[in-house]
């Protein structure tokens, strides 16, 4: 299993709330994928917005849909599209 596959699995666990944002952050702290630098930078928007998602269902739906897109792009090895997911708006 390569790093992208591992990241996809961790993201699915995050989406399914099998791991918390804090647990996910700890899991990826030592990850370094040059091709995925934007993915990791943009993931912090998702991780940092946990409190907003608890209060705003529409925002939660948007971010969760973006997370699903990210997982799909990673599974399809579409790195360019994966790097374009910002979690700040619908892509």
C-alpha positions as CSV (number, residue, x, y, z in Angstrom):
1,X,0.0,0.0,0.0
2,X,1.4,3.4,-1.0
3,X,1.1,6.7,0.9
4,X,-1.8,7.9,-1.2
5,X,-3.8,4.8,-0.5
6,X,-3.0,5.1,3.2
7,X,-4.1,8.7,3.1
8,X,-7.4,7.8,1.3
9,X,-8.2,5.2,4.0
10,X,-7.5,7.7,6.8
11,X,-9.7,10.3,5.1
12,X,-12.5,7.8,4.8
13,X,-12.2,7.1,8.5
14,X,-12.3,10.8,9.2
15,X,-15.4,11.2,7.0
16,X,-17.1,8.3,8.7
17,X,-16.1,9.8,12.1
18,X,-14.1,6.7,13.0
19,X,-11.3,9.0,14.0
20,X,-11.5,12.6,15.3
21,X,-9.8,15.5,13.6
22,X,-7.2,15.5,16.3
23,X,-6.4,11.8,15.8
24,X,-6.3,12.3,12.1
25,X,-3.8,15.2,12.5
26,X,-1.6,13.1,14.7
27,X,-1.7,10.3,12.1
28,X,-0.5,12.6,9.2
29,X,2.0,14.7,11.2
30,X,4.9,12.8,9.9
31,X,3.6,12.4,6.4
32,X,5.4,14.2,3.6
33,X,4.3,13.8,0.0
34,X,5.8,16.4,-2.3
35,X,3.1,15.9,-4.9
36,X,0.4,16.4,-2.2
37,X,1.7,19.5,-0.5
38,X,-1.5,21.5,-1.4
39,X,-3.6,18.6,-0.1
40,X,-2.0,18.7,3.3
41,X,-2.1,22.5,3.5
42,X,-5.8,22.5,2.4
43,X,-6.8,19.7,4.8
44,X,-6.1,22.1,7.7
45,X,-9.1,24.1,6.6
46,X,-11.2,21.0,7.1
47,X,-9.6,20.0,10.4
48,X,-9.7,23.5,11.8
49,X,-13.4,24.0,10.9
50,X,-14.7,21.2,13.0
51,X,-16.4,23.6,15.4
52,X,-18.1,25.4,12.5
53,X,-19.4,22.1,11.0
54,X,-21.0,21.4,14.3
55,X,-23.0,24.6,14.2
56,X,-23.7,25.0,10.4
57,X,-25.2,22.0,8.6
58,X,-24.9,23.6,5.2
59,X,-21.2,24.3,5.7
60,X,-20.7,20.7,7.0
61,X,-22.4,19.3,3.9
62,X,-20.2,21.4,1.6
63,X,-17.0,20.4,3.4
64,X,-18.0,16.7,3.6
65,X,-18.8,16.7,-0.1
66,X,-15.4,18.2,-0.8
67,X,-13.8,15.5,1.4
68,X,-15.6,12.8,-0.7
69,X,-14.2,14.5,-3.9
70,X,-10.7,14.5,-2.4
71,X,-10.9,10.8,-1.5
72,X,-12.2,10.0,-5.0
73,X,-9.4,12.1,-6.7
74,X,-6.7,10.4,-4.6
75,X,-8.1,6.9,-5.3
76,X,-8.1,7.8,-9.0
77,X,-4.5,9.1,-8.7
78,X,-5.7,12.5,-10.0
79,X,-3.2,14.6,-8.0
80,X,-3.9,17.8,-9.8
81,X,-7.6,17.7,-8.9
82,X,-6.9,16.6,-5.4
83,X,-4.6,19.6,-4.9
84,X,-7.4,21.9,-6.0
85,X,-9.8,20.9,-3.1
86,X,-9.6,23.8,-0.6
87,X,-12.5,23.1,1.7
88,X,-13.3,26.8,1.6
89,X,-16.0,26.6,-1.2
90,X,-17.5,24.1,-3.5
91,X,-15.0,23.1,-6.2
